Amino acid sequence: MSEMSEIIKAEMSDLSQLVEVMIEAFWDDPEMNFLCRGDRKKREAFFLSFRNIFLKSMFHSQVFTTEDKKAVACWVPPLQKQKSTWRSQTHLRDMLKSVEKTTIQKNILRLKYLLRRNIPSDRYYLSTLAVSPSSQGKGMGSKILEPMLNFCDQENIPAYLNTSKEINLKFYKKHSFEVVKEYRVNKDLNIWFMERPPTSTT
């Protein structure tokens, strides 16, 4: 079995390749499809959303990838550690511009409000963790989480995330995340908010 690709910091030149990884990994994601349900511009909306997630995290130098660019983790630091103000949920605003003018826009605004209410500003926020479907199940997701989780432990700062896939809960619990809130959007969509307290390094 070949060795796993090393984890490195992403560069701006990786944008297109890593955004494609995010699109592929989230193509069947309940939250993303709730936003773009029935929209002919789904790929464009996904591209704008993940491009802005990437750019926001790159602005704070918090994007990790693998040497083979098969995985990506985008983090946002606590508000007090951010370099300057970045308008909240920019990716949702741009997605709003790209999709057709239907009830989809109402869905985006509803989710935008939900995220603002439930994502604490004093934690490191994992905005996206994506592994190319062809590379899933090989431990790459766990590996790419390590640098920031270790850093959170050293800085004694909690980590936070949200997911709309129940199958992901077991994976994140393996990394000491626990569900702190669950929000039922409709019969087809639940969003789980998860937090990981820092682990003592002493």
Secondary structure, 3 states (H helix, E strand, C coil): CCCCCCEEECCHHHHHHHHHHHHHHCCCCHHHHHHHCCCCCHHHHHHHHHHHHHHHHHHCCCEEEECCCCEEEEEECCHHHCCCCCCCCHHHHHHHHHCCCCHHHHHHHHHHHHHHHHCCCCCEEEEEEEECHHHCCCCHHHHHHHHHHHHHHHHCCCEEEEECCCHHHHHHHCCCCEEEEEEEEECCEEEEEEEECCCCCC
